[in-house]
Amino acid sequence: MLEFEKVLEELSKPFDPKVVQFRAGATNREKTEAQALAFVDLREYQQRLDDVVAGAWEVRVEPLGQGALKVSLTIMGHTREDVGEADPEDANTYTSAFAQGFKRACAAFGLGRYLYRLPKVWVAYDAQRKKLLETPGLPKWAIPEGVTYVPPMSQDEMERVAADRGLPTQPQAQPAARRSVGNGDAASVVIKFGKYKGQTLGQILAQDKGYLEWLAEKSSNQFIAGKAREVLEAQPAEAVEAKPHDLPVAAAEPATVSGNGNGHNAEDPFDGFDDEIPF
């Protein structure tokens, strides 16, 4: 049997990317984009425990009422506890509450805790079906050593591959003009605040020139204001209209720029998102 310190090290390793899924978290006001929150099925947690400490872990559950459970996980004599909660009106109330509490208790041992640290990525969202339309890639540090990982293709890439193979392509239900257009490097700058958080200045120009003009004139972030002016000045009299199936403009890695100290522009009239607890 491994020593407990080694057990914690093994439990803390990332899951295989094939079992990592994403669900929608907070959305923008228009419900066209959502934060992609990573999660892994309960069975994968149990399998990891079996792989690392088979026969040396156990779980106890204590009902707390109103759809809440206290879940106690003991590994090699060490116990961690946490609470899982679910809607009391849900048909699977205690199944959902147990899964949440169990995963939280596992995180106290390091198992699955890295999922909380994954970048909060905004992707296209279908509010009617409550479904993400894109799958974020995982950072290198979230890939287990020795595992080959191929990041998911973007919608543009999938459509291009399908076209090359003579296969039909299907338009995605997401906001038009999410591609970069405009003035080279300035158009590829990503903003980290406001209504279009996570998008480039070129993408913003293609769908909301008025917002880009606001950034150029009133943003307290001088770098962003300057880049916004560069993109606007580079445009002809009529702004270029992005088409749903245009291929993205090749550009260098987008520059990531923060707003004010809290990551949002305090003067930004478009800022505001629905909050949701990720786990």
C-alpha positions as CSV (number, residue, x, y, z in Angstrom):
1,M,0.0,0.0,0.0
2,L,1.2,3.5,-0.9
3,E,2.1,5.9,1.9
4,F,-0.6,8.5,2.5
5,E,1.5,11.4,1.1
6,K,2.0,9.4,-2.1
7,V,-1.7,8.6,-2.2
8,L,-2.6,12.3,-2.1
9,E,-0.1,12.9,-5.0
10,E,-1.7,10.2,-7.1
11,L,-5.2,11.4,-6.4
12,S,-4.4,15.0,-7.3
13,K,-3.3,14.1,-10.9
14,P,-5.6,15.4,-13.6
15,F,-8.2,13.1,-15.2
16,D,-7.8,11.9,-18.8
17,P,-9.2,14.7,-21.0
18,K,-11.6,12.2,-22.6
19,V,-13.7,12.1,-19.4
20,V,-13.8,15.9,-18.8
21,Q,-17.1,17.4,-19.8
22,F,-18.4,21.0,-19.8
23,R,-21.7,22.6,-18.8
24,A,-23.0,26.1,-18.9
25,G,-22.4,28.4,-16.0
26,A,-23.0,32.2,-16.0
27,T,-24.4,33.7,-19.2
28,N,-24.3,37.1,-20.7
29,R,-27.4,39.3,-20.8
30,E,-28.4,38.1,-24.3
31,K,-28.0,34.5,-23.3
32,T,-25.9,34.0,-26.4
33,E,-22.7,33.1,-24.5
34,A,-22.0,31.2,-21.3
35,Q,-19.0,30.2,-19.2
36,A,-18.0,26.7,-19.8
37,L,-17.6,24.9,-16.5
38,A,-15.7,21.6,-16.4
39,F,-16.9,18.5,-14.6
40,V,-16.2,14.8,-14.4
41,D,-18.7,12.0,-13.8
42,L,-18.9,10.6,-10.3
43,R,-17.9,7.1,-11.5
44,E,-14.5,8.5,-12.6
45,Y,-13.9,9.7,-9.1
46,Q,-14.8,6.3,-7.7
47,Q,-12.6,4.6,-10.3
48,R,-9.6,6.8,-9.4
49,L,-10.1,5.8,-5.7
50,D,-10.2,2.2,-6.6
51,D,-7.1,2.5,-8.8
52,V,-5.0,4.3,-6.1
53,V,-6.4,2.8,-2.8
54,A,-8.6,-0.1,-3.6
55,G,-10.3,-1.4,-0.5
56,A,-9.0,1.4,1.7
57,W,-11.7,4.0,1.2
58,E,-15.3,4.3,2.3
59,V,-18.2,6.8,2.3
60,R,-20.8,7.6,4.9
61,V,-23.9,9.8,4.3
62,E,-26.0,11.8,6.8
63,P,-29.3,13.4,5.6
64,L,-29.6,17.1,6.7
65,G,-33.0,17.8,5.3
66,Q,-34.3,20.0,2.5
67,G,-32.4,18.1,-0.1
68,A,-29.0,18.3,1.7
69,L,-26.6,15.6,2.6
70,K,-23.4,15.5,4.6
71,V,-20.9,13.2,2.8
72,S,-17.9,11.8,4.7
73,L,-15.1,10.2,2.7
74,T,-12.5,8.2,4.6
75,I,-9.2,7.2,2.9
76,M,-6.7,5.1,4.8
77,G,-8.2,6.3,8.1
78,H,-8.2,10.0,7.1
79,T,-11.7,11.6,6.8
80,R,-12.9,14.6,5.0
81,E,-16.5,15.9,5.0
82,D,-18.6,18.2,2.9
83,V,-22.2,19.0,2.1
84,G,-24.1,18.3,-1.2
85,E,-27.3,20.1,-2.0
86,A,-30.1,19.8,-4.6
87,D,-33.6,21.0,-5.3
88,P,-36.0,19.2,-2.9
89,E,-38.5,19.1,-5.7
90,D,-36.1,17.3,-8.1
91,A,-36.9,13.6,-8.7
92,N,-33.2,12.8,-8.2
93,T,-32.7,15.1,-5.2
94,Y,-30.4,12.9,-3.1
95,T,-28.6,11.4,-6.1
96,S,-27.6,14.9,-7.2
97,A,-26.8,16.0,-3.6
98,F,-24.7,12.9,-3.0
99,A,-22.7,13.4,-6.2
100,Q,-22.0,17.1,-5.3
101,G,-21.1,16.3,-1.7
102,F,-18.9,13.3,-2.7
103,K,-17.0,15.3,-5.3
104,R,-16.4,18.1,-2.7
105,A,-15.1,15.6,-0.2
106,C,-12.8,14.2,-2.8
107,A,-11.5,17.7,-3.6
108,A,-10.5,18.0,0.0
109,F,-8.1,15.2,-0.7
110,G,-7.0,16.9,-3.9
111,L,-9.0,14.6,-6.2
112,G,-10.6,16.7,-8.9
113,R,-9.6,20.0,-7.2
114,Y,-7.7,21.2,-10.3
115,L,-11.1,21.5,-12.1
116,Y,-11.9,24.5,-10.0
117,R,-8.7,26.2,-11.3
118,L,-9.4,25.8,-15.0
119,P,-9.7,29.1,-16.9
120,K,-13.3,30.5,-17.1
121,V,-13.8,30.4,-20.9
122,W,-16.8,32.1,-22.6
123,V,-18.3,30.1,-25.5
124,A,-21.4,30.3,-27.8
125,Y,-24.6,29.1,-26.0
126,D,-28.0,28.0,-27.1
127,A,-30.3,29.2,-24.4
128,Q,-33.4,27.4,-25.8
129,R,-31.7,24.0,-25.5
130,K,-29.5,25.1,-22.6
131,K,-26.5,23.7,-24.5
132,L,-22.9,24.9,-25.1
133,L,-22.1,25.2,-28.8
134,E,-18.4,25.0,-28.4
135,T,-16.0,22.9,-26.3
136,P,-13.0,24.7,-24.7
137,G,-9.5,23.2,-24.9
138,L,-7.6,22.3,-21.8
139,P,-4.4,23.9,-20.7
140,K,-1.2,21.8,-20.7
141,W,-1.0,21.6,-16.9
142,A,-4.4,19.9,-16.9
143,I,-3.2,17.0,-19.1
144,P,-1.8,13.9,-17.3
145,E,1.8,13.1,-18.1
146,G,2.1,10.8,-21.1
147,V,-1.4,11.3,-22.4
148,T,-1.8,12.5,-26.0
149,Y,-4.3,15.3,-26.1
150,V,-5.8,16.8,-29.3
151,P,-7.7,20.0,-28.5
152,P,-11.3,20.2,-29.9
153,M,-11.8,21.8,-33.2
154,S,-13.6,25.2,-33.5
155,Q,-16.7,25.4,-35.5
156,D,-14.8,27.1,-38.3
157,E,-12.3,24.2,-38.4
158,M,-15.0,21.6,-38.5
159,E,-16.8,23.3,-41.3
160,R,-13.6,23.7,-43.3
161,V,-12.7,20.0,-42.9
162,A,-16.2,19.0,-43.8
163,A,-16.0,21.2,-46.9
164,D,-12.7,19.7,-47.9
165,R,-14.1,16.2,-47.7
166,G,-17.3,17.1,-49.6
167,L,-19.5,16.6,-46.5
168,P,-22.5,18.9,-45.7
169,T,-21.9,21.6,-43.1
170,Q,-24.4,22.9,-40.6
171,P,-24.5,26.5,-39.4
172,Q,-24.2,26.9,-35.7
173,A,-26.8,28.8,-33.6
174,Q,-24.4,31.4,-32.2
175,P,-24.0,35.2,-32.7
176,A,-22.8,36.1,-36.2
177,A,-19.4,37.7,-36.7
178,R,-17.3,36.0,-34.0
179,R,-14.3,36.2,-36.3
180,S,-11.5,38.8,-36.3
181,V,-11.7,41.5,-39.0
182,G,-10.0,44.8,-39.0
183,N,-6.5,46.2,-38.4
184,G,-4.0,43.4,-37.9
185,D,-2.7,43.1,-34.4
186,A,-5.0,45.7,-33.0
187,A,-8.1,43.7,-34.1
188,S,-6.7,40.6,-32.4
189,V,-6.6,42.2,-28.9
190,V,-8.9,40.5,-26.5
191,I,-10.9,42.5,-23.9
192,K,-11.4,41.0,-20.5
193,F,-14.4,43.0,-19.3
194,G,-17.8,44.1,-20.3
195,K,-20.5,42.8,-22.6
196,Y,-18.0,41.3,-25.1
197,K,-15.6,39.9,-22.5
198,G,-13.4,37.3,-24.2
199,Q,-13.8,38.6,-27.7
200,T,-11.3,40.5,-29.9
201,L,-11.7,44.1,-31.0
202,G,-12.1,42.9,-34.6
203,Q,-15.0,40.6,-33.6
204,I,-16.7,43.5,-31.7
205,L,-16.4,45.8,-34.7
206,A,-18.1,43.2,-36.9
207,Q,-21.2,43.0,-34.6
208,D,-21.3,46.2,-32.6
209,K,-19.4,49.2,-33.9
210,G,-21.1,51.5,-31.4
211,Y,-19.5,49.6,-28.5
212,L,-16.1,49.8,-30.1
213,E,-16.5,53.6,-30.5
214,W,-17.4,53.8,-26.8
215,L,-14.2,51.9,-26.0
216,A,-12.2,54.2,-28.1
217,E,-13.6,57.4,-26.6
218,K,-14.4,56.5,-23.0
219,S,-12.6,53.4,-21.8
220,S,-10.4,54.1,-18.8
221,N,-8.0,51.4,-20.1
222,Q,-5.7,53.5,-22.3
223,F,-4.2,50.6,-24.1
224,I,-7.7,49.3,-25.1
225,A,-8.8,52.8,-26.1
226,G,-5.8,53.2,-28.3
227,K,-6.2,49.8,-30.0
228,A,-9.9,50.4,-30.5
229,R,-9.1,53.7,-32.3
230,E,-6.6,51.9,-34.5
231,V,-9.2,49.4,-35.6
232,L,-11.8,52.1,-36.3
233,E,-9.3,54.3,-38.2
234,A,-8.4,51.3,-40.4
235,Q,-12.0,50.8,-41.6
236,P,-13.4,52.2,-44.8
237,A,-16.4,54.4,-44.8
238,E,-18.7,51.4,-44.5
239,A,-17.6,48.8,-41.9
240,V,-17.0,45.3,-43.3
241,E,-19.8,42.9,-42.6
242,A,-18.6,39.5,-41.3
243,K,-20.3,36.5,-42.9
244,P,-21.3,33.5,-40.9
245,H,-19.0,31.1,-42.8
246,D,-16.0,33.3,-43.4
247,L,-12.7,31.7,-42.4
248,P,-11.0,33.5,-39.5
249,V,-8.2,36.0,-40.3
250,A,-4.8,34.5,-39.6
251,A,-3.2,36.5,-36.8
252,A,-0.6,36.2,-34.0
253,E,-1.7,34.9,-30.6
254,P,-4.2,37.5,-29.3
255,A,-2.9,39.8,-26.6
256,T,-4.9,39.5,-23.4
257,V,-5.5,42.7,-21.5
258,S,-7.2,43.3,-18.2
259,G,-9.6,46.1,-17.4
260,N,-9.3,47.9,-14.1
261,G,-8.2,46.3,-10.9
262,N,-11.1,43.9,-10.6
263,G,-11.1,42.7,-14.2
264,H,-14.0,44.9,-15.2
265,N,-14.2,48.5,-16.5
266,A,-16.1,50.4,-13.8
267,E,-17.5,52.8,-16.5
268,D,-18.6,50.1,-18.8
269,P,-22.4,50.4,-19.3
270,F,-22.7,47.0,-20.9
271,D,-21.1,45.0,-18.1
272,G,-23.1,42.5,-16.1
273,F,-23.4,38.7,-16.0
274,D,-25.6,36.2,-14.2
275,D,-23.7,34.5,-11.4
276,E,-23.7,30.8,-10.8
277,I,-21.8,28.6,-8.4
278,P,-19.6,26.3,-10.6
279,F,-19.9,23.1,-8.5
